[in-house]
Amino acid sequence: MTDKQRLYLFDTTLRDGQQTPGIDFSLEDKIAISEMLDRFGIDYVEGGYPGANPTDTAFFAQKRTTRSAFVAFGMTKRAGVSASNDPGLAELLRSQSDAVCFVAKSWDYHVRLALGCSNEENLAAISASVEAAREAGKEAMVDCEHFFDGYKANPDYALACARAAYEAGSRWVVLCDTNGGTQPGEIRDIVAAVVASGIPGSHLGIHAHDDTGQAVANSLAAVDAGVRQVQGTLNGIGERCGNANLVTLLPTLMLKPAYADRFETGISEETLQDISRLSHAFDELLNRAPEPQAPYVGASAFATKAGIHASAILKEPQTYEHVPPGAVGNTRRVMVSDQGGKSNFIAELKRRGIAVEKSDPRLDTLISLVKEREAQGYAYEGADASFELLARRTLGRVPEFFKVESFRCMVERRFDAVGNLKTVSEAVVRVTVDGEVRLSVAEGHGPVNALDIALRKDLGKYQDEIADLALADYKVRILNGGTEAITRVLIESHDATGARWWTVGVSDNIIDASFQALMDSIIFKLVRNREEGGRAAAE
């Protein structure tokens, strides 16, 4: 038996998260994301606003979850219209949802300004909407919009709105920091006041926005004060500065004794180990690179650069790791750079399955080589794959899968047949594979894209191996001034396994720097395939 109190997780990625600038989920996107959240075990998945647009209406035409409660979002009934005659409410009740989350004004200023009705009419609309949802067999909950601002302006009325929802039978009364400006201390005090007014914490939720960078802190403050439902989004997406990040909140609730000793969620420790994959898979669906410094799940979340820190981590990981990386499906990274000592290099090589003794003179050669190349502009701390290839070449060998004999890039700006001005990029690459010379020509969106296509167009027996290789990101940085400046190119690549790796090239010619990074990307993929194949055979 456990005496821990249950916390419920409510995901609003598909509704509030869709307010993010540049994000517009298709029906297929919504289905895929709801499945991801359902598999992970989130308690409530809010899918959108049926009736507001064709995508959301189609999405709610059938139930999209099996484990999670499927939630439809919408307005309370309009003032002056009965619940049975309100078309918006009817759409919510017809949807194939398990629950309905109503948004209700709880700031008297907004009731007057936005709804144009009396305070009493707003309270009646809240009660009638909750009752209608319950009569339709759906779990009812109410988002009290602008609750904290409303409470500070008129506490009696804000509390009256919350009580109207609770007394009508709402399972959850969710207190929303809609403007995202409330501070954690204010959140704690106001939630405590709501509990003291007679609404138990077991029926209260928190919905925080991140406009002061404190949405996670505000959510935790609300939990401390009594709420038992926490709302947020995957990776913290949302309008303006975003919503509370569930990917940060969940590990904190499960791994930090201040919460883990008092509360439990519907997520198991085993499932939590999949949270990094969930976060990265969501970013992949959005076609954006994961945030490297994201708490818990970022590539740098457990990365150490300074030599003294790396040495301490090897002796006792807890010195610089607040939780075990594996608990959230992440890994420790001891980064190599011109600031790193032998401990950094040995730890990073060991992680990559490369054994080397501290006394091995080749290790000193590798360290000197890294420091020399970083002085030239290379950045191996952000290019793990290029570092591994450099290490393997220094400590052993990397097969010569193919040899690029030459390449040429051309950019031509001309008028086409109908008089439109066009810029055309073409690349020619001459490659030798198994003694056979192959010539590939490709056009692309710019010379680097053309070079990438041409280089990967015909690698003979290796072609199938790199078919799933794709470039995820391309970054250029000028390291000094002038048109003859030294240029650093960082390329992020990924493949069908979900693996990601970073490569670097440096030159006073941007095309040459890009080519170095492209070559390392392909060669690393081929080396990794053989390493994984060898491990599979051994198993």
BELLIN-V381758 format. One record per helix or strand of 2 or more residues. SS is the DSSP state (hx for helix, st for strand). FROM is the first residue (numbers start at 1). TO is the last residue. Records with the same first field share a line. If there is no record, write none. Layout:
SS: FROM-TO ; FROM-TO
This chain:
st: 5-6 ; 8-11 ; 44-48 ; 69-75 ; 99-105 ; 139-145 ; 172-177 ; 204-209 ; 229-233 ; 263-264 ; 303-304 ; 333-334 ; 403-415 ; 421-433 ; 436-444 ; 470-478 ; 487-494 ; 500-507
hx: 17-19 ; 27-40 ; 54-59 ; 83-85 ; 87-94 ; 108-115 ; 119-135 ; 147-153 ; 155-167 ; 184-196 ; 201-203 ; 215-225 ; 234-236 ; 246-255 ; 257-260 ; 269-272 ; 275-286 ; 307-315 ; 317-319 ; 325-328 ; 342-351 ; 361-376 ; 380-382 ; 384-395 ; 447-455 ; 460-462 ; 464-466 ; 510-538
